[in-house]
Amino acid sequence: MSQHLIEAVKQAGSAQGLLLATLALAQEATADAAPTLVEVLGFNNPGAAVAAVDGLIAIGEPAVGVLLELDPRNYGARAWAVRALAGIGDRRGLPVLIDALAHDVGPSVRRAAAKGLGQLHLDDLSESEQLPLREQCLDALVGACRDGEWVVRYAVAVGLEALALPLAAPNPQRQRASLALGGLAANPGDEVPVVQLRANLAVQRLS
C-alpha cells in the first residue's frame, strides 16, 4: 500500500519536500496513488508535476478516470493532465487531446496532444471500431498542420506517422496521413527546416 507515501505528499512542508515525496509516490505507481498524483498537478511546483505525470503514466489505465475528473477551469492541472493522458494512450482521453491540440494556449501542451493522438491504444478494438477513432485523430492532426508553432507541427508529423504506420498501404487513412505529411515536407514557407525534414522522413517510412 502507498498510504504512508500519500501522507508524505499531503504533509510536505516545502517545495523540495513535495518534490521528493512525489517522486517516491510516483515510483510506487499503484492505482491508489493516482488521486494524490493528480492533486499534485494543480500545485505550483513544476518539478513535482513532472514526477506526478511520470507516475500517472506508469499507473496507466487506472489513472485515466481521475485525470478526466479534473476541473477544466484549473488550467495548470489540465495542461499537465494532457501530458499524462497522451503518455497513457487510453482512448477515453481522446476528446481531451483533440480539444488541447485545437485550443490550448501552450505550445508544449499542444505538442504533447499531437504525439498522444498518434499513439492511442486501439489494438484491442475491431477494425470497424478503430476506424472512427482514427478518423478523429486524423482530423485533429491534419488541422494542426497549420499550427503557428514549429514544435507543434513537428509533433504533428510524428503523430501522423505513428497513426498511419500500422495501416496497410492502400488504406485511405494512411493515404490521407501521407498526403498531410507531404504538405508539411514540401512547405516552402516553413521557416524551420527541421519540420520539413521530419515530415519528409515520415513520408519515406510510409512509402
C-alpha positions as CSV (number, residue, x, y, z in Angstrom):
1,M,0.0,0.0,0.0
2,S,1.1,3.6,-0.7
3,Q,-0.7,5.2,2.2
4,H,2.5,6.4,4.0
5,L,3.8,7.8,0.7
6,I,0.5,9.5,0.1
7,E,0.6,11.1,3.6
8,A,4.1,12.3,2.9
9,V,2.9,14.2,-0.2
10,K,0.0,15.7,1.7
11,Q,2.2,16.8,4.6
12,A,5.1,18.1,2.6
13,G,6.1,21.5,4.1
14,S,8.3,22.8,1.3
15,A,8.7,22.7,-2.5
16,Q,11.7,20.4,-2.2
17,G,9.9,18.2,0.3
18,L,6.9,18.0,-2.1
19,L,9.2,17.1,-5.0
20,L,10.9,14.3,-3.1
21,A,7.6,12.9,-1.7
22,T,6.0,13.0,-5.2
23,L,9.0,11.2,-6.7
24,A,8.7,8.4,-4.1
25,L,4.9,8.1,-4.6
26,A,5.3,8.1,-8.4
27,Q,7.9,5.3,-8.3
28,E,5.3,3.2,-6.4
29,A,2.9,3.5,-9.4
30,T,-0.1,1.9,-7.7
31,A,-3.7,2.8,-8.6
32,D,-4.4,4.2,-5.1
33,A,-1.7,6.8,-5.7
34,A,-3.4,8.3,-8.7
35,P,-5.8,10.7,-6.9
36,T,-2.9,12.2,-4.9
37,L,-0.6,12.4,-8.0
38,V,-3.4,14.2,-9.9
39,E,-3.8,16.6,-7.0
40,V,-0.1,17.4,-7.3
41,L,-0.7,18.6,-10.9
42,G,-2.5,21.6,-9.5
43,F,0.3,22.7,-7.2
44,N,2.7,25.4,-8.3
45,N,5.6,23.1,-8.4
46,P,6.7,22.1,-12.0
47,G,9.2,19.5,-10.7
48,A,6.7,17.7,-8.7
49,A,4.2,17.9,-11.6
50,V,6.7,16.3,-13.9
51,A,7.2,13.5,-11.4
52,A,3.4,13.1,-10.9
53,V,2.9,12.9,-14.7
54,D,5.6,10.1,-14.9
55,G,3.9,8.3,-12.1
56,L,0.4,8.6,-13.7
57,I,1.8,7.3,-17.0
58,A,3.3,4.3,-15.1
59,I,0.0,3.6,-13.4
60,G,-1.7,3.7,-16.8
61,E,-5.4,3.0,-17.4
62,P,-6.4,3.1,-13.7
63,A,-5.3,6.7,-13.6
64,V,-7.4,7.9,-16.5
65,G,-10.7,8.2,-14.7
66,V,-9.2,10.5,-12.1
67,L,-7.5,12.6,-14.8
68,L,-10.8,13.1,-16.6
69,E,-12.5,14.3,-13.5
70,L,-10.2,17.4,-13.2
71,D,-11.9,20.8,-13.2
72,P,-11.4,22.2,-16.7
73,R,-11.1,25.7,-15.1
74,N,-7.8,24.6,-13.4
75,Y,-5.6,25.4,-16.4
76,G,-2.3,24.4,-14.8
77,A,-3.6,21.0,-13.7
78,R,-5.4,20.3,-17.1
79,A,-2.2,21.2,-19.0
80,W,-0.2,18.5,-17.1
81,A,-3.1,16.1,-17.4
82,V,-2.9,16.3,-21.2
83,R,0.7,15.2,-20.9
84,A,-0.3,12.3,-18.7
85,L,-3.2,11.2,-20.9
86,A,-1.0,11.4,-24.0
87,G,1.6,9.2,-22.4
88,I,-1.0,6.7,-21.2
89,G,-2.7,6.4,-24.6
90,D,-6.1,5.4,-23.3
91,R,-8.8,6.2,-25.8
92,R,-11.0,7.7,-23.1
93,G,-8.6,10.7,-23.2
94,L,-9.3,11.3,-26.9
95,P,-11.7,14.3,-26.5
96,V,-9.3,16.0,-24.1
97,L,-6.3,15.5,-26.6
98,I,-8.3,16.8,-29.5
99,D,-9.5,19.9,-27.6
100,A,-6.0,20.6,-26.3
101,L,-4.4,20.4,-29.8
102,A,-7.0,22.7,-31.2
103,H,-7.4,25.3,-28.4
104,D,-4.7,25.1,-25.7
105,V,-2.6,28.3,-25.5
106,G,0.6,26.4,-24.5
107,P,2.7,25.0,-27.4
108,S,4.1,22.3,-25.2
109,V,0.6,21.1,-24.3
110,R,-0.4,21.1,-28.0
111,R,2.8,19.2,-28.8
112,A,2.0,16.6,-26.2
113,A,-1.6,16.3,-27.5
114,A,-0.3,15.8,-31.1
115,K,2.0,13.0,-30.1
116,G,-0.7,11.4,-27.9
117,L,-3.1,11.3,-30.8
118,G,-0.6,9.2,-32.8
119,Q,-0.2,6.6,-30.1
120,L,-3.7,5.8,-28.8
121,H,-4.1,2.1,-27.9
122,L,-6.6,0.8,-30.4
123,D,-5.3,-2.8,-30.9
124,D,-8.0,-4.4,-28.8
125,L,-10.7,-3.0,-31.0
126,S,-12.1,-4.4,-34.2
127,E,-11.2,-2.5,-37.4
128,S,-14.7,-1.1,-37.6
129,E,-14.4,0.3,-34.1
130,Q,-10.9,1.7,-34.8
131,L,-12.0,3.5,-38.0
132,P,-13.9,6.4,-36.5
133,L,-11.4,6.9,-33.7
134,R,-8.5,7.1,-36.1
135,E,-10.6,9.5,-38.3
136,Q,-11.0,11.8,-35.3
137,C,-7.3,11.7,-34.7
138,L,-6.6,12.4,-38.3
139,D,-8.9,15.3,-38.5
140,A,-7.2,16.9,-35.5
141,L,-3.7,16.3,-36.7
142,V,-4.4,17.5,-40.2
143,G,-5.9,20.6,-38.9
144,A,-2.9,21.2,-36.7
145,C,-0.5,21.1,-39.7
146,R,-1.2,24.9,-39.8
147,D,-0.3,25.5,-36.1
148,G,1.9,28.6,-35.7
149,E,4.5,26.9,-33.5
150,W,7.1,24.7,-35.2
151,V,7.4,22.4,-32.2
152,V,3.7,21.5,-32.6
153,R,4.0,21.0,-36.3
154,Y,7.0,18.7,-35.7
155,A,4.9,16.7,-33.2
156,V,2.1,16.6,-35.7
157,A,4.5,14.9,-38.2
158,V,5.4,12.4,-35.5
159,G,1.7,11.8,-34.6
160,L,0.7,11.3,-38.3
161,E,3.4,8.8,-38.9
162,A,2.7,6.8,-35.7
163,L,-1.1,6.8,-36.5
164,A,-0.6,5.6,-40.2
165,L,2.3,3.2,-39.9
166,P,0.4,0.2,-38.7
167,L,-2.1,0.5,-41.6
168,A,-1.8,-1.3,-44.9
169,A,-0.5,0.9,-47.8
170,P,-3.9,1.0,-49.6
171,N,-5.7,2.2,-46.5
172,P,-7.4,5.6,-47.2
173,Q,-6.5,6.8,-43.7
174,R,-2.8,6.0,-44.3
175,Q,-3.0,7.8,-47.7
176,R,-4.6,10.8,-46.0
177,A,-1.9,11.0,-43.4
178,S,0.8,10.6,-46.1
179,L,-0.8,13.5,-48.1
180,A,-0.8,15.7,-45.0
181,L,2.9,14.8,-44.3
182,G,3.7,15.6,-47.9
183,G,2.3,19.1,-47.4
184,L,4.4,19.6,-44.3
185,A,7.5,18.3,-46.1
186,A,7.1,20.4,-49.2
187,N,6.0,23.6,-47.4
188,P,8.4,26.3,-48.7
189,G,7.0,28.8,-46.3
190,D,8.1,26.9,-43.2
191,E,10.9,28.9,-41.5
192,V,12.1,25.8,-39.5
193,P,13.7,23.2,-41.8
194,V,13.6,20.5,-39.1
195,V,9.8,20.3,-39.6
196,Q,10.2,19.6,-43.3
197,L,13.0,17.1,-42.6
198,R,10.9,15.2,-40.0
199,A,7.8,15.2,-42.3
200,N,9.9,14.0,-45.2
201,L,11.3,11.2,-43.1
202,A,7.8,10.1,-42.2
203,V,6.8,10.2,-45.9
204,Q,9.7,7.9,-46.7
205,R,8.8,5.5,-44.0
206,L,5.2,5.4,-45.2
207,S,6.1,5.0,-48.9
